[in-house]
Every structure is written in structure tokens, then in C-alpha cells.
Amino acid sequence: MAAPWFDDPNAFGAWSGALLGVLGGLLGILGGITGWLAPKGIGRRVILPLWWASCALGAGLAVFGVAALFSTQPYAIWYPFVLGGGMLVVLGGSLLPLVHRRYGEAAERRAAAAELRGGAVPSVRAPGRALPPLLLVEIRVRFNNWDRVRAERLPLLALNAALLGMGVVLLGIGTRRAVAPA
């Protein structure tokens, strides 16, 4: 085994684990904000670069962790980087296409609404003016597609279940190695 990169590997593992926990919390906050803003089409210029940055940070952490593993560093040094970086890459990489899709859907809805309004017509309806029949049909169709919406959610549900399973397995491996006698 090579000399540890840090004086106290266990203290380093504890601090890096705490920092990666904070990073995971920030990623969760980013996910919540994205889930709130992306369907509305707001914040695309800020949200998408943050997701790309989280993927890049995760890749950098994972590469650093794998380099520590191959240079035979103690477990407390390489494991937090491999786990945190791997989770950032997997979560960010799997959610990034979904975020792109949500912003695309918001842009399509905005374009369809502009087309229904006749281009530059104000969105406020004049008093006493009846709604066009096409708009009523569109609303009825949107309310009757719940079965398709549920079917579209199944692949994402399966992906989330698989990621949760991988996270639990990695947590179990980490816990077992942490409490195992040396």
C-alpha cells in the first residue's frame, strides 16, 4: 500500500463524506427547483448549465477516486470520491435528458398557445367574446389522456427504482467495510 495522501485517512473520509452529503443536498435542491421551473419554461439558461456542471464535477470526482484506488490509497480516501462522483454522473446524466425534454415541452406549449391566439394577439380575452371551439376540444383531450401520462411515467419509475437499489447496495457495501474489523 502506498503512503496515504492525507495524514489521517479516517478524518479525511469523514470530512469528505460530510461535504459530499452537502453536495447531494444541493443536487436535491437543484432537482426540486428544476421540477418547479422546467415545466413552466423558466430558467433554462441557468438550470441546464448547473446540471452539466454537476455531471462534470461528478466525472472529475470519480476520476480522482479511481486514481486513488489504483494508487492503493486507503478505503477512506478513494471511496467517498468514487461514490459521490459516480452518483453525480449517474443521477445528473440520467436526469439531464428529462430536463431537456421538459423545457422542450414548455416551448411547444408556448408555441401552440401563440398559434391558438393568432400570433401576437394578447393573451387576455376580451369580455363577451366566446371561446373558439378548437380550444374547448384541446382542453377536453388534455383531461382524457391520464392513462397515457401514467404509461409514460413507467420507464422513469423503473429507472428511479434501479438507482435507489444501486444506492442502497453501495451504502450497504460502504457500511460493511466501515464497520468490519481491520
N, C-alpha and C positions, 0 to 999 in steps of 0.2 A: 504494500500500500504506500502510495506517495504521501509526502508530508501534507497535512491539511492546509488549505488555502487560508484558513482563519484560525486564530488561537484556540477558541473554544467552539468546536463544531456544533455542540448541542445548543449553546446560546444563539449561535447564528441561525440554526434551524428553527428555533423558537421565534426569533425576531422576523425571519423571512416568512415563516408561516403566518405570523400576525399581519405582516404587510400584504401578503397575498390574499388574506382574508378581507382586508380593507379593499384591495383591488377587486375582489369578487363582489363585494358590496357595491362598489362604484359601477361595475358592469351591470349589476341588477338594477341600479337606479337608471342607468342608460337604457336598459331594456324597457323599464316602465315608462320613461319619457318617450321612447321611440314608439311604444304601443299606443301612447296617447296622441302623439303628434303625427305619425306617419299616415294613418287613415284620413286625416284632415289635410294632408299635403303640406304641412308646416315644418319648417326647419330642415329641409333636405340638405342645404349647404353646410350645415353643422353636424347633423346626425350621421350621415354617411361617412364623412372623414373620421369621425370618432370611432365608428365600427371598424373601418380599415386600420386605424391606428391601434385598436385593441388587438386585431389579428396580427399586425406586425410586431407589437410588443410581446404577444404570446409566442410567436415564432422565435423571437430573439431569446426569450427566457428558456424555451425548450432547447434551443441550440446550446445555450450556455450550460443547461443542466446535463445534456447528453455529453458535452465536452468534459464536464466534471465527472460524470460516470465513467467515461473511457480513460480518464487520467487517474482512476481508482481513488477518488475522493470519498470521504465517509458519507454514509447514507444521509445524515442530517444536512449535508451541503448540496448534494445533487437532487434529492427527492423533491424539495419544495419547488425548484425551478422546472423540473420535468412535469410535475403535477399541475402547477399553476399555468405554465406555458402551454401545456397540452390542452388544458381545459379552455383557455382563452382562444386557442386556434380552433378547437372543435366547435365550441359554442359560437364564437364570432363567425367562423366560416359557414356554419350551418344556418345561422340566423340572417346573415348578410343578404342572401338571395330573397328571403322573405321580406326584408325591409325594402329592398329594391322593388319587389312586386307590389307592396302596399303603396309606395309612392307612385308607382305607375298606375295603379287602380285609382288613386286620388286624382291624378292628372286626367285619366279617361273620364271620370265622373264630372270633373270640371269642364272638359270639352263637350261632353254630352249635354250638360246643363246650359252651356253657352249656345249650343246649337238649338236646343229647345226654345231658348229665349230669343233666338233670331240674331245671334251675334252680340252686338253692343247694346241691346235693349236692357234697361235697368232691371235688376232682379226684383224690385218691389212691384207688386201687381197693382194696377190701377183699380180704385174702388168701383164695384159694379161690373167688372169685367169677368166673364165666365172663364173657367179653366179650359184649355184645349183638351179634346177627348184623348189625344195621344198621351198626355201627361197622366191622365187617370189610368189608362191601360198600363203604363210603365210602373205606376205605384202598385197596382194590383199584382203584377208579375213579380215585383220585388218581395212582396209579402208571402208569395206562394212558393218560394224556392228554398225553404228551410231544409228539406231533405238533401238537396244538392250541397248546401252550405255545410251540413254535418258530414257528408261524404268527403268533401274537400278537406276537412279538418283531420280526417283519419291518418294520413301519412305524417302530418306534423305531430299528432298524438303518439304515433309509433316511434318517431324519432326522439321525442321527449322521453318516452319510456326507456328507450335504449340508452340515451345519455344519462338518465337517472341511474339505471342499472350499472353502467360503467363507473359512474361516480361513487356509488356505494361499494363496488368491488375495490376500486382504488383506495377508498377510505379504509376499508377492512384490511387491505394489504399494508397500508401505512400504519394503522393502529397496531396490527400484529407485530410488525417489525419494530415499532417503537417500544412496545412492552415486552418483547422477547428478551430473555436473558442473553447477555453477551457471551 
